Amino acid sequence: MGVISNTIITVIVAVIAIPVGLLIGYLYRKNISEAKIGKAEELAKEIIEKANHDSETVKKEKLLEAKEEIHKWRNEAEKENRERRNEVQKFERRLIQKEESLDKKLSNLESRESTLTQRLDAIKVKEKDIEDIKAQQMEKLENISGLSTESAKEIILENAEREVTREMSLMIKEKEAHAKEEADKKAREIIGYAIQKCSADHVAETTVSVVDLPNDEMKGRIIGREGRNIRALETLTGIDLIIDDTPEAVILSGFDPIRREIARIALEKLVSDGRIHPARIEEMVEKARKEVDNIIKESGEQAAFEVGIHNLHPELIKLLGRLKYRTSYGQNVLKHSIEVATLAGIMATEIGADAKLAKRAGLVHDIGKAVDHEIEGTHIEIGMDLLRRYKESKDVIHAMSTHHGDYEPETIEAVLVTAADAISAARPGARRETLETYIRRLEKLEEIANSFDGVEKSYAIQAGREVRIMVKPESVNDEQMHLMARNMTKQIEESLDYPGQIKVSMIRETRAVEYAK
C-alpha cells in the first residue's frame, strides 16, 4: 500500500508539474520574444532614420552635380557663341575687303574699256584706209593683167585642184599598190596554210528526206486501213508523208529537219519490223526521238572535241548538235561551223591572236540557226541572246555577231571569224546559189558601175568576181581613174553582199583614126 500511495503521489506531482512547467516556459518565451521585437523595432527605426539621412545627402550631391553640369554647358555654349561671333566678324571683314578690291578692278576695267574703244576706232579708220589702198591696187592689177579678180581665182583654184588631184592620185596609187602587195602576199600565205590544214569535205551532205521500201506493197501497210497508220505517223511527227508513184520510196516533207529525221528513223524501224499499227507507230516514234536526241548530243560533243573547245554549256552542246540537221544553201551548218572554227584558229595562231577565242566564236557563230525556225529574229540576234543566256564571254559574243556585217568588228578575232566564214562559204562546191540571186547580183554590180560619170560600158565577168569598166577618155584622165576605182569599190562594199572579193578593172583607151585618100 505504501508503494502504491507513493506512485500515486508521484503521478499527481508529475501531472501538476507539467502544466506549471509549460506555463513557466510560455511566460519565459513571451518575455524573450517581446524583448526581440522591441530590439527589432528600434533597429528598424535606426535603419529608416539612416536611410532618410543618406537619401537627403545623395539628393544634395545630385543637385550639386546637376548645377555644376548646367554651369559647364552654359560656359561651353557661351564660348562657342563667342567663337562663331568672331568667325562672322572675320568673314564680314573679308567680304568688305573683297568688295573694295572688286570696286578697284571694276574701275580699272572701265578705264581699259574706254582705252580699247579708242584704239578700236583708230583701227577701223586704218582698216578703211587699207581697204581703199587694196581696192586701188586690185584695180591697177586687173588693168595690167586684163583679168578680173573672180577669173584669176578660178584659174588659180583649177590649177591647184588639178595639181592636188594628180598628187593625191599618185600617192593613193603608190600606197595602195604597196599595201595590197604586202597584204595580199601575207593573206594568201595565211589563208593557204589554213586551208591546207583544214581537211573538210568540199561538198557537204544534205538532210535525207526519202525512205526506201523493200517493195511497193509496203506502201499500203504504211497507209493502213482507212489511212489510220499514215495519219498516226503524221500526227506524232508533224511531217507529211508523200506516197506517190515513185517506186519503192516514200518522201518525207516538213520544214523542221529534226522532225523529218525522227520520222525517217521511225519509218525505217517500222518497215524493218513489219508490224505497222498506231500503237507500234507511237512506240517507234518515241524511240526515234530518243535516238535523235542522243545523236544531237553526241554530234555537239564531237564537234567541240574536234576543234578543241571545252567548258561549253550543255545546252549549247545540244544546240550545236541540232545544226547537224540544218543546211544553208546546201551546206551542212555543223560541218561549216567546225570548218570556220578550224580556219579562224589557224589564222589566229599565224598572226599571234587569241586562237582559243577565235575557235570558240567560230564554232558558235551560226548557233542561232539551230532555233531560227522557232524564234523570231535573225540568227545573229538569236545567237547573241543564246550566248548571253549561257554565260559566254563578251569577246565571244562580239566575235560571232560581226560575221555578216551587222556590227562593226572591234577585235582581231572578230575579223578572223568573218574571214573564215567567207572562206568556208565561198570555196568551190560549198554552197548552191539560185540562178535568180546570181543574176540579180551581176545586174546590181553593173548598175553600180554605170552610175558613175564618165563610164561608157561595164561588164561583170568571171561569175561576178570581176567587173570591167570602159571609161570615156575625154571625160576621165589617168589620175582620176584611180580615185574613181576606189570610190566604186567602196560603193560595191556598201551595197552588195558577196562571198570573197570583187576585182574592179578600169580601162581608158584613146583612139586616133584617119583615112588616107
Contacts in CASP RR format, 6 or more apart in sequence:
PFRMAT RR
TARGET T0000
AUTHOR 0000-0000-0000
METHOD contacts of the structure
MODEL  1
MGVISNTIITVIVAVIAIPVGLLIGYLYRKNISEAKIGKAEELAKEIIEK
ANHDSETVKKEKLLEAKEEIHKWRNEAEKENRERRNEVQKFERRLIQKEE
SLDKKLSNLESRESTLTQRLDAIKVKEKDIEDIKAQQMEKLENISGLSTE
SAKEIILENAEREVTREMSLMIKEKEAHAKEEADKKAREIIGYAIQKCSA
DHVAETTVSVVDLPNDEMKGRIIGREGRNIRALETLTGIDLIIDDTPEAV
ILSGFDPIRREIARIALEKLVSDGRIHPARIEEMVEKARKEVDNIIKESG
EQAAFEVGIHNLHPELIKLLGRLKYRTSYGQNVLKHSIEVATLAGIMATE
IGADAKLAKRAGLVHDIGKAVDHEIEGTHIEIGMDLLRRYKESKDVIHAM
STHHGDYEPETIEAVLVTAADAISAARPGARRETLETYIRRLEKLEEIAN
SFDGVEKSYAIQAGREVRIMVKPESVNDEQMHLMARNMTKQIEESLDYPG
QIKVSMIRETRAVEYAK
138 149 0 8 1.000
142 148 0 8 1.000
142 149 0 8 1.000
145 152 0 8 1.000
147 155 0 8 1.000
165 479 0 8 1.000
165 480 0 8 1.000
165 483 0 8 1.000
166 479 0 8 1.000
168 483 0 8 1.000
169 479 0 8 1.000
169 480 0 8 1.000
169 482 0 8 1.000
169 483 0 8 1.000
170 479 0 8 1.000
172 482 0 8 1.000
172 483 0 8 1.000
172 486 0 8 1.000
173 482 0 8 1.000
176 482 0 8 1.000
176 486 0 8 1.000
190 347 0 8 1.000
190 350 0 8 1.000
190 351 0 8 1.000
191 347 0 8 1.000
191 419 0 8 1.000
191 423 0 8 1.000
193 346 0 8 1.000
193 350 0 8 1.000
194 342 0 8 1.000
194 343 0 8 1.000
194 345 0 8 1.000
194 346 0 8 1.000
194 347 0 8 1.000
194 350 0 8 1.000
194 420 0 8 1.000
194 423 0 8 1.000
195 343 0 8 1.000
195 423 0 8 1.000
195 427 0 8 1.000
197 342 0 8 1.000
197 346 0 8 1.000
198 339 0 8 1.000
198 342 0 8 1.000
198 343 0 8 1.000
198 346 0 8 1.000
200 335 0 8 1.000
200 338 0 8 1.000
200 339 0 8 1.000
200 342 0 8 1.000
200 424 0 8 1.000
201 335 0 8 1.000
202 427 0 8 1.000
202 428 0 8 1.000
202 429 0 8 1.000
202 430 0 8 1.000
203 429 0 8 1.000
203 430 0 8 1.000
204 327 0 8 1.000
204 330 0 8 1.000
204 331 0 8 1.000
204 332 0 8 1.000
204 335 0 8 1.000
204 336 0 8 1.000
204 430 0 8 1.000
205 332 0 8 1.000
206 327 0 8 1.000
206 330 0 8 1.000
206 332 0 8 1.000
207 257 0 8 1.000
207 260 0 8 1.000
207 261 0 8 1.000
207 325 0 8 1.000
207 327 0 8 1.000
208 264 0 8 1.000
209 251 0 8 1.000
209 252 0 8 1.000
209 253 0 8 1.000
209 254 0 8 1.000
209 260 0 8 1.000
209 264 0 8 1.000
210 249 0 8 1.000
210 250 0 8 1.000
210 251 0 8 1.000
210 252 0 8 1.000
211 249 0 8 1.000
211 250 0 8 1.000
211 252 0 8 1.000
211 264 0 8 1.000
211 267 0 8 1.000
211 268 0 8 1.000
211 271 0 8 1.000
212 248 0 8 1.000
212 249 0 8 1.000
213 219 0 8 1.000
213 248 0 8 1.000
213 249 0 8 1.000
213 250 0 8 1.000
213 271 0 8 1.000
214 248 0 8 1.000
214 271 0 8 1.000
215 248 0 8 1.000
216 247 0 8 1.000
216 248 0 8 1.000
218 271 0 8 1.000
219 243 0 8 1.000
219 250 0 8 1.000
220 243 0 8 1.000
221 229 0 8 1.000
221 274 0 8 1.000
221 276 0 8 1.000
222 229 0 8 1.000
222 230 0 8 1.000
222 233 0 8 1.000
222 241 0 8 1.000
222 243 0 8 1.000
222 250 0 8 1.000
222 267 0 8 1.000
222 270 0 8 1.000
222 271 0 8 1.000
222 276 0 8 1.000
223 229 0 8 1.000
223 230 0 8 1.000
223 243 0 8 1.000
224 230 0 8 1.000
224 276 0 8 1.000
228 278 0 8 1.000
229 276 0 8 1.000
229 277 0 8 1.000
229 278 0 8 1.000
229 281 0 8 1.000
230 241 0 8 1.000
230 243 0 8 1.000
232 278 0 8 1.000
232 281 0 8 1.000
232 282 0 8 1.000
233 239 0 8 1.000
233 241 0 8 1.000
233 263 0 8 1.000
233 266 0 8 1.000
233 267 0 8 1.000
233 281 0 8 1.000
233 285 0 8 1.000
234 240 0 8 1.000
234 241 0 8 1.000
236 266 0 8 1.000
236 281 0 8 1.000
236 282 0 8 1.000
236 285 0 8 1.000
237 259 0 8 1.000
237 262 0 8 1.000
237 263 0 8 1.000
237 266 0 8 1.000
237 285 0 8 1.000
238 254 0 8 1.000
238 256 0 8 1.000
238 259 0 8 1.000
238 263 0 8 1.000
239 252 0 8 1.000
239 253 0 8 1.000
239 254 0 8 1.000
239 256 0 8 1.000
239 259 0 8 1.000
239 260 0 8 1.000
239 262 0 8 1.000
239 263 0 8 1.000
240 252 0 8 1.000
240 253 0 8 1.000
240 254 0 8 1.000
241 250 0 8 1.000
241 251 0 8 1.000
241 252 0 8 1.000
241 253 0 8 1.000
241 263 0 8 1.000
241 267 0 8 1.000
242 250 0 8 1.000
242 251 0 8 1.000
242 252 0 8 1.000
242 253 0 8 1.000
243 250 0 8 1.000
243 251 0 8 1.000
244 251 0 8 1.000
250 267 0 8 1.000
252 260 0 8 1.000
252 263 0 8 1.000
252 264 0 8 1.000
252 267 0 8 1.000
253 260 0 8 1.000
254 260 0 8 1.000
255 373 0 8 1.000
256 373 0 8 1.000
257 325 0 8 1.000
257 326 0 8 1.000
257 327 0 8 1.000
258 292 0 8 1.000
258 296 0 8 1.000
258 322 0 8 1.000
258 325 0 8 1.000
260 325 0 8 1.000
261 292 0 8 1.000
261 325 0 8 1.000
262 285 0 8 1.000
262 288 0 8 1.000
262 289 0 8 1.000
262 292 0 8 1.000
263 285 0 8 1.000
263 288 0 8 1.000
265 288 0 8 1.000
265 291 0 8 1.000
265 292 0 8 1.000
266 281 0 8 1.000
266 284 0 8 1.000
266 285 0 8 1.000
266 287 0 8 1.000
266 288 0 8 1.000
269 284 0 8 1.000
269 287 0 8 1.000
269 288 0 8 1.000
270 276 0 8 1.000
270 280 0 8 1.000
270 281 0 8 1.000
270 284 0 8 1.000
273 280 0 8 1.000
273 284 0 8 1.000
295 321 0 8 1.000
295 324 0 8 1.000
296 318 0 8 1.000
296 321 0 8 1.000
296 322 0 8 1.000
296 324 0 8 1.000
296 325 0 8 1.000
297 317 0 8 1.000
297 318 0 8 1.000
297 321 0 8 1.000
299 320 0 8 1.000
299 321 0 8 1.000
299 324 0 8 1.000
299 334 0 8 1.000
300 317 0 8 1.000
300 318 0 8 1.000
300 320 0 8 1.000
300 321 0 8 1.000
300 324 0 8 1.000
300 334 0 8 1.000
301 317 0 8 1.000
303 320 0 8 1.000
303 321 0 8 1.000
303 334 0 8 1.000
303 337 0 8 1.000
303 338 0 8 1.000
303 363 0 8 1.000
304 310 0 8 1.000
304 312 0 8 1.000
304 317 0 8 1.000
304 320 0 8 1.000
304 363 0 8 1.000
306 338 0 8 1.000
307 338 0 8 1.000
307 341 0 8 1.000
307 342 0 8 1.000
307 359 0 8 1.000
307 363 0 8 1.000
308 359 0 8 1.000
309 341 0 8 1.000
309 356 0 8 1.000
309 359 0 8 1.000
309 360 0 8 1.000
309 363 0 8 1.000
312 320 0 8 1.000
313 390 0 8 1.000
313 391 0 8 1.000
313 392 0 8 1.000
315 390 0 8 1.000
316 364 0 8 1.000
316 367 0 8 1.000
316 386 0 8 1.000
316 387 0 8 1.000
316 390 0 8 1.000
316 392 0 8 1.000
319 367 0 8 1.000
319 368 0 8 1.000
319 370 0 8 1.000
319 371 0 8 1.000
319 386 0 8 1.000
320 334 0 8 1.000
320 337 0 8 1.000
320 363 0 8 1.000
320 364 0 8 1.000
320 367 0 8 1.000
320 370 0 8 1.000
321 334 0 8 1.000
321 370 0 8 1.000
322 370 0 8 1.000
322 371 0 8 1.000
323 332 0 8 1.000
323 333 0 8 1.000
323 334 0 8 1.000
323 337 0 8 1.000
323 366 0 8 1.000
323 367 0 8 1.000
323 369 0 8 1.000
323 370 0 8 1.000
324 332 0 8 1.000
324 334 0 8 1.000
326 332 0 8 1.000
326 333 0 8 1.000
326 334 0 8 1.000
326 369 0 8 1.000
326 370 0 8 1.000
327 333 0 8 1.000
328 336 0 8 1.000
328 366 0 8 1.000
328 369 0 8 1.000
328 431 0 8 1.000
329 425 0 8 1.000
329 431 0 8 1.000
329 432 0 8 1.000
329 433 0 8 1.000
330 431 0 8 1.000
330 432 0 8 1.000
331 425 0 8 1.000
331 430 0 8 1.000
331 431 0 8 1.000
333 366 0 8 1.000
333 369 0 8 1.000
336 366 0 8 1.000
336 424 0 8 1.000
336 425 0 8 1.000
336 430 0 8 1.000
337 362 0 8 1.000
337 363 0 8 1.000
337 364 0 8 1.000
337 365 0 8 1.000
337 366 0 8 1.000
337 367 0 8 1.000
338 363 0 8 1.000
339 420 0 8 1.000
339 424 0 8 1.000
340 362 0 8 1.000
340 363 0 8 1.000
340 365 0 8 1.000
340 417 0 8 1.000
340 420 0 8 1.000
340 421 0 8 1.000
340 424 0 8 1.000
341 358 0 8 1.000
341 359 0 8 1.000
341 360 0 8 1.000
341 362 0 8 1.000
341 363 0 8 1.000
341 420 0 8 1.000
342 359 0 8 1.000
343 419 0 8 1.000
343 420 0 8 1.000
343 423 0 8 1.000
343 424 0 8 1.000
344 358 0 8 1.000
344 359 0 8 1.000
344 361 0 8 1.000
344 362 0 8 1.000
344 413 0 8 1.000
344 416 0 8 1.000
344 417 0 8 1.000
344 419 0 8 1.000
344 420 0 8 1.000
345 355 0 8 1.000
345 358 0 8 1.000
345 359 0 8 1.000
345 416 0 8 1.000
345 420 0 8 1.000
346 355 0 8 1.000
347 353 0 8 1.000
347 358 0 8 1.000
347 416 0 8 1.000
347 419 0 8 1.000
347 420 0 8 1.000
348 354 0 8 1.000
348 355 0 8 1.000
348 357 0 8 1.000
348 358 0 8 1.000
348 359 0 8 1.000
348 412 0 8 1.000
348 413 0 8 1.000
348 416 0 8 1.000
349 355 0 8 1.000
351 412 0 8 1.000
351 416 0 8 1.000
353 412 0 8 1.000
353 413 0 8 1.000
353 416 0 8 1.000
354 395 0 8 1.000
354 412 0 8 1.000
354 413 0 8 1.000
357 393 0 8 1.000
357 395 0 8 1.000
357 396 0 8 1.000
357 399 0 8 1.000
357 413 0 8 1.000
358 399 0 8 1.000
358 413 0 8 1.000
358 416 0 8 1.000
358 417 0 8 1.000
358 420 0 8 1.000
360 392 0 8 1.000
360 396 0 8 1.000
361 395 0 8 1.000
361 396 0 8 1.000
361 399 0 8 1.000
361 400 0 8 1.000
361 413 0 8 1.000
361 414 0 8 1.000
361 417 0 8 1.000
362 399 0 8 1.000
362 400 0 8 1.000
362 403 0 8 1.000
362 417 0 8 1.000
362 420 0 8 1.000
362 421 0 8 1.000
364 383 0 8 1.000
364 387 0 8 1.000
364 392 0 8 1.000
364 396 0 8 1.000
364 400 0 8 1.000
365 399 0 8 1.000
365 400 0 8 1.000
365 403 0 8 1.000
365 417 0 8 1.000
365 421 0 8 1.000
366 379 0 8 1.000
367 379 0 8 1.000
367 383 0 8 1.000
367 386 0 8 1.000
367 387 0 8 1.000
367 400 0 8 1.000
368 379 0 8 1.000
368 380 0 8 1.000
368 382 0 8 1.000
368 383 0 8 1.000
368 386 0 8 1.000
369 379 0 8 1.000
371 382 0 8 1.000
371 386 0 8 1.000
372 378 0 8 1.000
372 379 0 8 1.000
372 382 0 8 1.000
375 382 0 8 1.000
378 406 0 8 1.000
380 400 0 8 1.000
380 401 0 8 1.000
380 403 0 8 1.000
380 404 0 8 1.000
380 406 0 8 1.000
383 400 0 8 1.000
384 397 0 8 1.000
384 400 0 8 1.000
384 401 0 8 1.000
387 396 0 8 1.000
387 397 0 8 1.000
387 400 0 8 1.000
388 397 0 8 1.000
395 411 0 8 1.000
395 413 0 8 1.000
398 407 0 8 1.000
398 409 0 8 1.000
398 410 0 8 1.000
398 411 0 8 1.000
398 414 0 8 1.000
399 409 0 8 1.000
399 411 0 8 1.000
399 413 0 8 1.000
399 414 0 8 1.000
399 417 0 8 1.000
400 417 0 8 1.000
401 407 0 8 1.000
401 414 0 8 1.000
402 408 0 8 1.000
402 409 0 8 1.000
402 414 0 8 1.000
402 415 0 8 1.000
402 417 0 8 1.000
402 418 0 8 1.000
403 414 0 8 1.000
403 417 0 8 1.000
403 418 0 8 1.000
403 421 0 8 1.000
405 418 0 8 1.000
409 415 0 8 1.000
409 418 0 8 1.000
422 499 0 8 1.000
422 500 0 8 1.000
423 500 0 8 1.000
424 430 0 8 1.000
425 431 0 8 1.000
425 499 0 8 1.000
426 499 0 8 1.000
426 500 0 8 1.000
438 463 0 8 1.000
441 464 0 8 1.000
441 496 0 8 1.000
441 498 0 8 1.000
442 460 0 8 1.000
442 464 0 8 1.000
444 495 0 8 1.000
444 496 0 8 1.000
445 460 0 8 1.000
445 464 0 8 1.000
445 467 0 8 1.000
445 492 0 8 1.000
445 496 0 8 1.000
445 502 0 8 1.000
446 458 0 8 1.000
446 459 0 8 1.000
446 460 0 8 1.000
446 467 0 8 1.000
448 488 0 8 1.000
448 491 0 8 1.000
448 492 0 8 1.000
448 495 0 8 1.000
448 496 0 8 1.000
449 455 0 8 1.000
449 458 0 8 1.000
449 467 0 8 1.000
449 469 0 8 1.000
449 488 0 8 1.000
449 504 0 8 1.000
450 458 0 8 1.000
451 491 0 8 1.000
452 484 0 8 1.000
452 487 0 8 1.000
452 488 0 8 1.000
453 475 0 8 1.000
454 471 0 8 1.000
454 472 0 8 1.000
454 475 0 8 1.000
454 476 0 8 1.000
455 469 0 8 1.000
455 470 0 8 1.000
455 471 0 8 1.000
455 472 0 8 1.000
456 470 0 8 1.000
456 471 0 8 1.000
456 472 0 8 1.000
457 469 0 8 1.000
457 470 0 8 1.000
458 467 0 8 1.000
458 468 0 8 1.000
458 469 0 8 1.000
458 470 0 8 1.000
459 467 0 8 1.000
459 468 0 8 1.000
460 466 0 8 1.000
460 467 0 8 1.000
461 467 0 8 1.000
461 468 0 8 1.000
462 503 0 8 1.000
464 498 0 8 1.000
464 502 0 8 1.000
465 500 0 8 1.000
465 501 0 8 1.000
465 502 0 8 1.000
465 503 0 8 1.000
466 502 0 8 1.000
466 503 0 8 1.000
466 504 0 8 1.000
466 505 0 8 1.000
467 492 0 8 1.000
467 502 0 8 1.000
467 503 0 8 1.000
467 504 0 8 1.000
467 505 0 8 1.000
468 505 0 8 1.000
468 507 0 8 1.000
469 488 0 8 1.000
469 504 0 8 1.000
469 505 0 8 1.000
469 506 0 8 1.000
469 507 0 8 1.000
470 507 0 8 1.000
470 509 0 8 1.000
471 481 0 8 1.000
471 484 0 8 1.000
471 506 0 8 1.000
471 507 0 8 1.000
471 508 0 8 1.000
473 508 0 8 1.000
473 509 0 8 1.000
473 510 0 8 1.000
476 484 0 8 1.000
476 508 0 8 1.000
477 508 0 8 1.000
478 508 0 8 1.000
481 506 0 8 1.000
481 508 0 8 1.000
484 506 0 8 1.000
485 504 0 8 1.000
485 506 0 8 1.000
488 504 0 8 1.000
489 502 0 8 1.000
489 504 0 8 1.000
492 502 0 8 1.000
492 504 0 8 1.000
496 502 0 8 1.000
END
